[in-house]
């Protein structure tokens, strides 16, 4: 901590030394200021009518398609991981293959899974965006 400059009183005990940028701010007045819109003005918020049967149908359809997509991506990723485990279990000679003294299954599980995660996430994101774009093109504005 640096000593205060000449002519400046030392800060009270326990309080931090203000940064040079804080010295340019006006001193606090100690009173609160209420910020509000001018009297008589209204916000221009468009009000939608109550949802009808078609709106409800389209929203439920979007929710079902997004849920179906999420479950299918999760199951596909799980199947890939189970497939890797089955490969290691049914082909024990794979443990003898080493890269830089580390067995190949460790490389596959430690490094090879991350590209699968990224590919799954990319496909999920792309398909979810397509589902939402379809919904927006069908639903009323």
C-alpha positions as CSV (number, residue, x, y, z in Angstrom):
1,X,0.0,0.0,0.0
2,X,1.4,3.4,-0.9
3,X,1.4,6.4,1.4
4,X,-1.0,9.2,0.6
5,X,0.4,12.2,-1.3
6,X,1.3,15.5,0.2
7,X,-1.7,17.5,1.4
8,X,-4.1,14.5,1.5
9,X,-5.2,13.2,4.8
10,X,-4.6,9.5,5.4
11,X,-7.7,7.3,5.0
12,X,-9.5,6.1,8.1
13,X,-8.4,2.7,9.4
14,X,-10.0,-0.2,7.6
15,X,-11.1,1.7,4.5
16,X,-9.3,1.2,1.1
17,X,-7.4,3.9,-0.5
18,X,-9.5,5.3,-3.4
19,X,-8.1,4.7,-6.9
20,X,-7.0,7.8,-8.9
21,X,-10.0,7.4,-11.2
22,X,-12.4,7.7,-8.2
23,X,-11.1,11.2,-7.4
24,X,-12.6,12.6,-10.6
25,X,-16.2,11.6,-9.5
26,X,-18.3,14.1,-7.7
27,X,-18.7,13.5,-4.0
28,X,-21.7,11.5,-2.9
29,X,-24.6,13.7,-1.6
30,X,-26.0,11.0,0.7
31,X,-29.5,11.3,-0.8
32,X,-31.2,8.9,-3.1
33,X,-32.5,10.0,-6.5
34,X,-35.6,8.4,-8.1
35,X,-35.5,8.1,-11.8
36,X,-38.9,7.7,-13.5
37,X,-40.6,8.4,-16.8
38,X,-42.4,11.7,-17.3
39,X,-45.9,11.8,-15.9
40,X,-48.7,10.7,-18.2
41,X,-46.4,8.6,-20.5
42,X,-47.1,5.0,-21.2
43,X,-44.8,2.3,-22.4
44,X,-45.6,1.0,-25.9
45,X,-45.9,-2.7,-25.1
46,X,-47.9,-4.7,-27.5
47,X,-50.4,-6.8,-25.8
48,X,-51.2,-10.2,-27.2
49,X,-54.6,-11.7,-27.0
50,X,-55.2,-14.8,-25.0
51,X,-53.6,-17.8,-26.7
52,X,-55.9,-19.8,-28.9
53,X,-55.9,-23.6,-29.6
54,X,-53.5,-23.2,-32.6
55,X,-50.9,-21.3,-30.5
56,X,-51.1,-23.9,-27.8
57,X,-50.7,-26.7,-30.3
58,X,-47.6,-25.1,-31.9
59,X,-46.0,-24.4,-28.6
60,X,-46.5,-28.0,-27.5
61,X,-45.3,-29.2,-30.8
62,X,-42.1,-27.2,-30.4
63,X,-41.6,-28.5,-26.9
64,X,-42.1,-32.1,-28.0
65,X,-39.6,-31.7,-30.9
66,X,-37.0,-30.1,-28.6
67,X,-37.4,-32.9,-26.0
68,X,-37.2,-35.6,-28.7
69,X,-34.0,-33.9,-30.0
70,X,-32.4,-33.7,-26.6
71,X,-33.2,-37.3,-25.8
72,X,-31.9,-38.6,-29.1
73,X,-28.6,-36.7,-28.8
74,X,-28.2,-37.9,-25.2
75,X,-28.9,-41.5,-26.2
76,X,-26.6,-41.3,-29.2
77,X,-23.8,-40.0,-27.1
78,X,-24.5,-42.6,-24.4
79,X,-24.4,-45.4,-27.1
80,X,-21.1,-44.2,-28.3
81,X,-19.6,-44.3,-24.8
82,X,-21.1,-47.7,-24.2
83,X,-19.7,-48.8,-27.5
84,X,-16.2,-47.7,-26.5
85,X,-16.6,-49.6,-23.2
86,X,-17.8,-52.7,-25.0
87,X,-14.9,-52.4,-27.4
88,X,-12.4,-52.3,-24.6
89,X,-14.1,-55.2,-22.8
90,X,-14.4,-57.5,-25.8
91,X,-10.9,-56.7,-27.3
92,X,-8.5,-57.0,-24.3
93,X,-5.5,-56.7,-26.7
94,X,-6.2,-53.0,-27.1
95,X,-4.6,-52.5,-23.6
96,X,-1.3,-53.6,-25.1
97,X,-1.3,-50.8,-27.7
98,X,0.4,-47.8,-26.1
99,X,1.0,-44.3,-27.2
100,X,3.7,-42.5,-25.2
101,X,3.5,-45.3,-22.6
102,X,-0.2,-44.7,-22.0
103,X,-2.6,-47.4,-23.0
104,X,-4.9,-46.7,-26.0
105,X,-8.2,-47.0,-24.1
106,X,-7.0,-44.2,-21.8
107,X,-6.3,-42.0,-24.8
108,X,-9.7,-42.8,-26.3
109,X,-11.5,-42.0,-23.0
110,X,-9.4,-39.1,-22.0
111,X,-8.9,-37.3,-25.3
112,X,-11.2,-38.9,-27.9
113,X,-14.5,-38.3,-26.0
114,X,-14.1,-34.5,-26.2
115,X,-14.6,-34.3,-29.9
116,X,-17.7,-36.4,-29.5
117,X,-19.0,-34.0,-27.0
118,X,-18.3,-31.0,-29.3
119,X,-19.9,-32.7,-32.3
120,X,-23.0,-33.7,-30.3
121,X,-23.3,-30.1,-29.0
122,X,-22.9,-28.6,-32.4
123,X,-25.5,-30.9,-34.0
124,X,-27.9,-30.3,-31.1
125,X,-27.6,-26.6,-31.3
126,X,-28.0,-26.5,-35.1
127,X,-31.1,-28.7,-35.0
128,X,-32.7,-26.9,-32.1
129,X,-32.2,-23.6,-34.0
130,X,-33.8,-25.2,-37.1
131,X,-36.8,-26.4,-34.9
132,X,-37.3,-22.9,-33.5
133,X,-37.0,-21.3,-36.9
134,X,-39.8,-23.6,-38.2
135,X,-41.9,-22.7,-35.2
136,X,-41.4,-19.0,-35.8
137,X,-42.3,-19.4,-39.5
138,X,-45.6,-21.1,-38.6
139,X,-46.7,-19.2,-35.4
140,X,-48.5,-15.9,-35.7
141,X,-46.5,-12.7,-35.0
